[in-house]
C-alpha cells in the first residue's frame, strides 16, 4: 500500500499518490459551457477526498465539437477566468488537475451544435448518437487540429497542471482511428499509419502550444468492441507512436456507447474477477510503450490494485464512478480502511446528467429512505 500513496510523477507533474480521477461528464457547466459554482463545489469534494490527479470531464475545443448540454467548454478565451476557479478548487484541496480536451465529431446532434450537421472522418452514421455527419474536408481537419492547440494553450493559461487528449470512446480522434468510421482515401485514411495521423498531428500542435515540459496525456481505446471498429492491431501502433513522440502518459480504456456489455462503463463489477477489465489490453500496450500507463475500468478494491502493482504493468489507477459515490475513498484507503468501493456499477449516475448534474443515484435513494 505504501507505494500507492508515495509521491509520483507524470512528466514534470508531481502527484501525491497514484490514484487518478478519470474524466467523466459532470453536466454541471452552464448552457454556454462556463464553470459554475456547482462545478467548483464538485471539484472541491474530489480534491479534498485525496485523489492524486483530477481529470475534469471532457471540455469541447470548438462549438461544433460539443457533445451534450451543460458540457464544459474551452473553445474561447472568455472561459479562462471560470476555468481558473476550477483549478484553484483542486489546488486548494491538495490535488493536481488536468483538462480533458475533446471534439465530439459525429457523437453529437444538430440541436446541440446550433443546427449544423456534425463533422466526422467520413459520412457514416454514428452508432451511438445516430447522427448523419458530413465528411471533413482537408480544411476542416487543419481547423480542428488548430482548435486543439488553442484549447491546450487556454488550459495552460488557466493554470491546469496538464491536458489530456480524449482519443477514446468513439469521439473524433477515436473516429479517425476506427476503420468503421474512417473510410477516407487520403493521407488520413485507409492504412493504420494514416488513420493514426490525425491524433499525432493533434499532439504535435498541442505540444507546440504548451511547450516541451508541460504534461500532455492521452486517453485511448485499446479496442472499440464493435463490428468493424478499432482493435489492438490499430491501437498498439497508435500508442507506440505517441509514446515515441513524447506523450507523458497513456490512459488505457475501451469501448463506445455502442459496445453493449463491453462499454467503457461496464455494470455489475461485484467481484475481483470483474475488476480492471482493461488490464489485458494494457499488458499488450505496455510491451511497446515507454511512458507511464494509467489503467481505468472497474477499479474497485485496494487488494486488486496491489495485486496489479506487483505485475509492474501499469503506473497509475483511475476511477470515475466510485468517486461519484465516495469522493473521499482515496483518503479512506490511505488511512488504512481497506473496504472496497461501495459503487455497485449500476450506471444510474449517468442518467442524473439530465437532472441537474452528476451524482450517485443509489446514494441519494438511500438518503431519502
C-alpha positions in Angstrom: 0.0 0.0 0.0 2.9 2.4 0.7 3.9 2.6 -3.0 0.4 3.5 -4.0 0.5 6.6 -1.7 4.0 7.7 -2.4 4.6 10.8 -4.4 5.0 10.0 -8.1 5.3 11.9 -11.4 3.8 12.2 -14.8 6.3 14.2 -16.8 7.1 17.3 -14.8 3.9 17.0 -12.7 4.4 15.7 -9.1 1.4 13.8 -7.7 0.7 12.9 -4.1 -0.3 9.4 -5.0 -1.0 7.0 -7.9 -4.8 7.4 -7.9 -6.5 9.3 -10.7 -10.0 10.6 -11.1 -10.8 9.5 -14.6 -12.8 12.1 -16.6 -16.5 11.7 -17.0 -19.2 14.1 -17.9 -20.3 16.2 -14.9 -23.2 18.1 -16.6 -22.6 21.0 -14.2 -21.4 23.7 -16.6 -23.7 26.5 -17.8 -25.5 26.2 -21.1 -22.7 28.3 -22.6 -20.0 25.9 -21.3 -18.9 28.1 -18.4 -17.7 26.9 -15.0 -20.4 27.2 -12.3 -20.5 27.3 -8.5 -21.8 23.7 -8.6 -18.9 22.5 -10.7 -16.5 24.3 -8.3 -18.1 22.5 -5.4 -17.8 19.2 -7.2 -14.1 19.8 -7.8 -13.6 20.8 -4.2 -15.1 17.5 -2.9 -12.9 15.5 -5.3 -9.8 17.3 -4.3 -10.4 17.0 -0.6 -11.1 13.3 -1.0 -7.4 12.6 -1.5 -7.1 11.6 -5.2 -3.7 12.5 -6.7 -4.9 13.8 -10.1 -8.3 15.0 -11.1 -9.0 14.9 -14.8 -12.1 17.0 -15.4 -14.8 15.8 -17.7 -14.5 16.4 -21.5 -14.2 20.0 -22.5 -15.1 20.8 -26.1 -12.5 22.6 -28.2 -14.9 24.0 -30.7 -18.6 24.8 -30.8 -19.3 22.0 -33.3 -17.3 19.6 -31.1 -19.8 19.8 -28.2 -21.4 16.5 -27.4 -24.1 17.3 -24.8 -25.9 20.2 -22.9 -24.1 21.7 -19.9 -20.7 20.3 -21.1 -17.7 22.3 -20.0 -16.2 24.4 -22.8 -12.6 25.5 -23.5 -13.2 26.9 -27.0 -12.7 30.6 -26.4 -10.7 32.9 -24.1 -13.7 34.2 -22.3 -13.9 30.9 -20.5 -10.5 31.1 -18.9 -11.5 33.1 -15.9 -14.1 30.4 -14.9 -11.6 27.6 -15.6 -9.2 29.2 -13.1 -11.8 28.8 -10.4 -11.9 25.0 -11.0 -8.1 24.9 -10.9 -8.0 26.8 -7.6 -10.6 24.5 -6.1 -8.5 21.4 -6.9 -5.2 23.0 -5.8 -6.7 24.2 -2.5 -7.7 20.6 -1.9 -4.1 19.4 -2.5 -4.5 17.7 -5.9 -3.3 18.4 -9.4 -5.8 18.9 -12.2 -5.9 18.2 -15.9 -8.2 19.5 -18.6 -9.5 16.8 -20.9 -9.8 18.1 -24.5 -12.4 16.7 -26.9 -14.1 17.1 -30.2 -17.3 15.1 -30.4 -17.2 14.6 -34.1 -20.2 12.5 -35.0 -21.1 11.9 -31.4 -23.5 14.8 -31.1 -26.7 16.0 -32.7 -27.6 19.1 -34.7 -29.6 20.6 -31.8 -26.6 20.6 -29.5 -24.3 22.3 -32.0 -26.6 25.0 -33.4 -28.4 23.2 -36.1 -25.5 22.3 -38.3 -24.5 18.7 -39.3 -21.8 17.1 -37.2 -18.4 16.5 -38.8 -16.6 13.2 -39.0 -13.8 11.5 -40.9 -16.4 10.0 -43.2 -20.1 10.4 -43.8 -21.0 7.3 -41.8 -24.0 7.2 -39.5 -22.8 7.2 -35.9 -23.9 4.1 -34.0 -24.3 5.8 -30.6 -26.0 9.1 -31.5 -27.4 8.0 -34.9 -26.3 11.3 -36.4 -25.6 11.7 -40.1 -22.3 13.6 -40.3 -20.6 15.2 -43.3 -17.1 14.1 -44.2 -14.5 16.6 -43.1 -12.5 18.4 -45.7 -8.7 18.9 -45.5 -9.5 22.5 -44.3 -11.8 21.1 -41.6 -9.1 18.8 -40.4 -6.5 21.5 -40.2 -9.0 23.8 -38.4 -9.8 21.2 -35.8 -6.1 20.5 -35.2 -5.6 24.2 -34.6 -8.6 24.2 -32.2 -7.0 21.5 -30.1 -3.8 23.5 -29.9 -5.6 26.7 -28.9 -7.6 24.8 -26.3 -4.4 23.5 -24.8 -3.0 27.0 -24.6 -6.1 28.1 -22.7 -5.8 25.2 -20.3 -2.2 26.2 -19.5 -3.2 29.9 -19.2 -5.9 28.8 -16.8 -3.4 27.1 -14.5 -4.2 23.4 -15.3 -1.3 21.2 -14.5 -1.8 19.1 -17.6 -4.1 18.4 -20.5 -5.4 15.0 -21.7 -6.4 14.4 -25.3 -9.6 12.3 -25.5 -8.9 9.8 -28.2 -11.3 7.1 -26.8 -14.9 6.1 -26.6 -15.9 7.0 -30.1 -15.2 10.7 -30.2 -13.5 12.4 -33.1 -9.9 11.3 -32.5 -11.2 7.8 -31.9 -13.3 8.0 -35.1 -10.3 8.7 -37.2 -8.6 5.5 -35.9 -11.6 3.3 -36.5 -11.9 1.6 -39.9 -15.7 1.6 -39.4 -16.0 5.4 -39.2 -12.9 6.4 -41.2 -13.3 5.4 -44.9 -11.2 8.2 -46.3 -8.9 7.6 -49.3 -6.4 10.4 -48.5 -3.4 10.6 -46.1 -5.8 10.4 -43.1 -7.4 7.1 -44.1 -7.1 3.5 -45.3 -3.9 2.3 -43.6 -3.4 2.1 -39.9 -0.5 4.6 -40.3 -2.7 7.1 -42.0 -5.6 6.7 -39.5 -3.2 7.4 -36.7 -2.1 10.6 -38.4 -4.9 12.8 -37.1 -4.1 12.1 -33.5 -0.4 12.5 -33.9 -1.0 15.8 -35.8 -3.2 17.0 -32.9 -0.5 16.0 -30.4 2.2 17.9 -32.3 0.0 21.1 -32.4 -0.8 20.7 -28.7 2.9 20.2 -27.8 3.8 23.3 -29.9 1.2 25.3 -28.0 2.2 24.3 -24.4 5.9 23.7 -24.7 8.2 20.7 -24.1 7.9 20.5 -20.3 4.1 20.8 -19.9 2.4 17.4 -19.3 0.3 16.1 -22.2 -1.7 12.9 -21.6 -3.9 10.9 -23.9 -6.8 8.5 -23.3 -7.2 5.8 -26.0 -9.4 2.9 -26.8 -7.4 -0.3 -26.8 -10.4 -1.8 -28.6 -13.8 -0.4 -29.6 -15.6 -3.7 -29.1 -17.9 -3.1 -32.1 -18.0 -4.7 -35.5 -15.5 -3.0 -37.8 -14.1 -0.8 -35.1 -10.6 -0.4 -33.7 -8.8 -3.4 -32.4 -5.4 -3.9 -30.7 -3.9 -4.1 -34.1 -4.9 -0.5 -34.6 -4.3 0.9 -31.1 -0.9 -0.7 -30.4 0.9 1.3 -33.1 -1.1 4.4 -32.1 0.2 4.1 -28.5 3.7 3.4 -29.7 3.7 6.4 -32.0 2.5 8.7 -29.2 5.0 7.3 -26.7 7.9 7.7 -29.2 6.8 11.3 -29.8 7.0 12.1 -26.1 3.4 11.8 -24.7 3.6 11.9 -20.9 1.1 9.2 -20.1 -1.5 7.0 -21.8 -4.8 6.1 -20.1 -6.0 2.7 -21.5 -9.7 2.3 -21.9 -12.0 0.7 -24.4 -15.5 0.6 -25.8 -18.0 3.1 -27.1 -21.6 3.8 -26.4 -22.5 1.2 -29.0 -20.4 -1.6 -27.4 -23.2 -3.1 -25.3 -21.8 -5.1 -22.3 -18.3 -4.0 -23.3 -18.9 -0.3 -23.0 -16.4 1.9 -21.2 -18.6 1.7 -18.0 -19.5 -1.9 -17.5 -22.1 -2.9 -15.0 -22.0 -5.4 -12.1 -18.4 -5.1 -11.0 -19.2 -7.2 -8.0 -16.1 -9.4 -7.6 -12.4 -9.2 -8.2 -12.6 -11.1 -11.5 -14.7 -8.3 -13.0 -12.4 -5.6 -11.9 -9.8 -3.9 -14.0 -11.3 -5.1 -17.3 -8.8 -3.2 -19.5 -5.8 -4.9 -17.8 -5.2 -7.5 -20.5 -5.1 -4.8 -23.2 -2.8 -2.6 -21.0 -0.4 -5.6 -20.9 -0.2 -5.6 -24.7 0.3 -1.8 -24.9 2.9 -1.9 -22.2 5.1 -4.1 -24.4 5.5 -1.2 -26.9 5.5 2.0 -24.9 8.0 3.6 -22.5 5.7 6.2 -21.0 3.5 5.7 -17.8 0.2 3.9 -18.2 -3.0 4.7 -16.4 -5.5 1.9 -16.0 -9.2 2.6 -15.9 -12.3 0.5 -15.9 -13.7 -1.4 -13.0 -11.1 -0.5 -10.4 -12.9 -1.1 -7.2 -10.6 -2.5 -4.4 -7.3 -1.9 -2.8 -6.5 -5.6 -2.8 -6.8 -5.8 -6.6 -4.8 -2.6 -7.1 -2.0 -4.0 -5.0 -2.0 -7.3 -7.0 -1.8 -5.4 -10.2 1.0 -3.2 -8.9 3.1 -6.3 -8.3 2.9 -7.1 -12.0 4.6 -3.7 -12.9 2.3 -3.3 -15.9 0.6 0.0 -15.1 1.7 3.0 -13.1 -1.5 4.7 -12.1 -5.1 3.6 -11.3 -8.1 5.7 -12.4 -11.6 5.6 -11.2 -14.7 7.6 -12.1 -17.9 6.1 -10.8 -16.6 5.1 -7.3 -15.5 8.7 -6.7 -19.0 10.0 -7.7 -20.4 8.0 -4.8 -17.3 8.3 -2.4 -15.0 11.2 -3.3 -13.2 10.5 0.0 -12.3 6.9 -0.9 -8.6 7.7 -1.5 -8.3 9.2 2.0 -10.0 6.2 3.5 -7.6 3.8 1.8 -4.6 6.0 2.7 -5.6 5.9 6.4 -5.9 2.1 6.4 -9.6 1.5 5.7 -9.3 -1.4 3.2 -13.0 -1.7 2.3 -13.9 -1.9 -1.4 -15.6 0.9 -3.2 -19.3 0.9 -2.4 -20.2 1.8 -6.0 -22.4 -1.0 -7.4 -21.7 -0.1 -11.1 -25.4 0.4 -11.9 -24.7 3.3 -14.3 -27.7 5.2 -13.0 -25.4 8.1 -12.3 -25.2 8.9 -16.0 -29.0 9.4 -16.0 -28.6 12.2 -13.5 -26.8 14.3 -16.1 -30.2 15.3 -17.3 -31.4 16.0 -13.8 -29.1 18.9 -12.9 -25.7 17.3 -12.8 -23.8 14.2 -11.9 -24.5 12.4 -8.6 -24.8 8.9 -7.2 -28.5 7.9 -7.7 -28.2 5.0 -5.3 -26.7 7.1 -2.6 -29.4 9.7 -2.9 -32.0 7.0 -2.8 -30.6 5.6 0.4 -30.5 9.1 2.0 -34.2 9.7 1.0 -35.4 6.4 2.6 
